[in-house]
Amino acid sequence: MPSEMLPEASLLDTSVVIDLPEYQAAGLLTSVVAVSAVTFAELSYGVALASTRFEAVARARRLAELKRVFRPLAFDAACADAYGDLAALVRDAGRAPRPRRIDIMIASVAVANRLPLMTANPDDFKGMERLLELLPTSCHPQPSA
């Protein structure tokens, strides 16, 4: 999406936060960006899943830097309400909400804070479109068909 067509602010999905420097360099971010505490939780788990000590240290340093830069939006009572609605939409779309809990929680933070969600993985949020505004994006070229 060209930057002149972007809204002023957005919540960044974990998929965008992981490649944040590339998105910044490509000018693909909204003017104001926010991150959910749920994304920090997901990244913390990524540190624990690292296959080597070197990778774990690199991920932990990256997470520490993100925590210095961002004050995350909390998952609060309004998010919990949005979660119920979004999970119901996912179920109504014929998808199982349970394996999508983290994605639904991140989407809930976006909905409760009235922010569009910028993601490199729009398929993760299928079924939520009635309540969730998505900003699908990619900083990686797509293979040509």
C-alpha positions in Angstrom: 0.0 0.0 0.0 1.6 3.4 -1.0 2.4 5.5 2.0 0.1 8.4 0.8 -2.9 6.0 1.1 -2.1 4.9 4.7 -4.1 6.1 7.7 -2.2 8.2 10.2 -1.8 5.4 12.9 -1.9 1.6 13.1 -1.2 -1.3 15.4 1.6 -3.5 14.1 1.1 -7.2 14.0 4.0 -9.4 15.2 4.8 -10.2 11.5 5.6 -6.5 10.9 7.4 -6.0 14.2 9.8 -8.9 13.4 10.9 -7.1 10.2 10.4 -3.5 11.5 13.7 -2.1 10.2 12.9 -3.3 6.6 9.4 -1.7 6.9 10.9 1.5 8.1 13.5 1.5 5.3 10.8 0.9 2.7 8.6 3.7 4.0 5.7 1.2 4.5 4.6 2.3 8.0 1.9 4.7 9.2 3.1 8.0 10.8 2.2 6.7 14.2 2.7 3.0 15.1 1.7 1.1 18.2 2.6 -2.4 19.4 0.5 -4.7 21.6 1.8 -6.3 24.8 0.5 -9.5 23.2 3.2 -9.1 20.5 5.8 -8.7 23.2 4.6 -12.0 24.7 4.7 -13.7 21.3 8.3 -12.4 20.8 9.3 -13.5 24.3 8.1 -17.0 23.4 10.2 -16.7 20.2 13.3 -16.2 22.4 12.5 -19.4 24.2 12.0 -21.3 20.9 15.4 -20.3 19.4 17.3 -23.2 18.1 20.7 -21.9 19.2 22.1 -19.9 22.1 23.3 -17.3 19.6 19.8 -16.9 18.1 18.2 -16.7 21.5 20.6 -13.9 22.5 20.0 -12.0 19.3 16.2 -12.3 19.7 16.4 -11.3 23.4 18.5 -8.2 22.4 16.0 -7.3 19.7 13.1 -7.6 22.1 14.8 -5.5 24.7 15.3 -2.8 22.1 11.7 -2.9 21.1 10.7 -2.6 24.8 12.9 0.5 25.0 11.2 2.1 21.9 7.6 1.1 22.4 5.2 1.4 25.3 2.8 -1.5 24.4 -0.9 -1.3 24.4 -2.3 -3.5 27.1 -4.8 -6.3 26.7 -7.5 -4.9 28.9 -11.3 -5.3 29.6 -12.3 -3.6 26.3 -9.9 -5.9 24.5 -11.5 -8.9 26.2 -14.9 -7.8 25.0 -13.6 -7.4 21.4 -12.0 -10.8 21.7 -15.4 -12.5 22.3 -16.8 -10.8 19.2 -13.9 -11.5 17.0 -13.7 -15.2 18.1 -17.4 -15.5 17.3 -16.8 -14.0 13.8 -13.9 -16.5 13.2 -16.1 -19.4 14.3 -19.0 -18.1 12.1 -16.5 -18.0 9.1 -16.0 -21.7 9.6 -12.6 -21.4 11.3 -11.6 -22.6 14.7 -10.8 -19.7 17.1 -8.7 -21.8 19.5 -5.5 -22.2 17.4 -5.8 -18.5 16.5 -6.0 -17.1 20.0 -2.9 -15.0 19.8 -3.9 -13.5 16.5 -7.4 -12.8 17.9 -5.9 -11.2 20.9 -3.7 -8.8 18.8 -6.8 -8.0 16.6 -8.8 -7.3 19.8 -6.2 -4.7 20.9 -6.6 -3.1 17.4 -10.4 -3.1 17.6 -10.6 -1.8 21.2 -8.1 1.0 20.4 -9.8 1.8 17.0 -6.7 1.2 15.1 -6.2 -0.6 11.8 -3.9 -3.6 12.0 -0.9 -3.7 9.8 0.1 -7.3 9.0 2.2 -9.3 6.6 -0.2 -12.2 7.2 -3.7 -11.1 6.4 -4.9 -14.7 6.1 -4.4 -15.0 9.9 -7.3 -12.6 10.4 -9.8 -14.1 7.9 -13.3 -13.8 9.3 -12.7 -10.8 11.4 -13.2 -8.2 8.7 -16.5 -7.0 10.0 -14.9 -5.5 13.0 -11.2 -5.3 12.1 -9.6 -3.0 9.6 -6.6 -4.7 8.0 -3.6 -3.0 6.4 -2.0 -5.9 4.5 1.6 -5.2 3.6 4.9 -6.8 2.8 8.4 -5.5 2.7 9.5 -8.7 0.8 8.9 -9.0 -2.9 6.4 -11.6 -3.8 7.5 -14.3 -6.3 6.1 -13.7 -9.7 3.6 -16.3 -11.0 
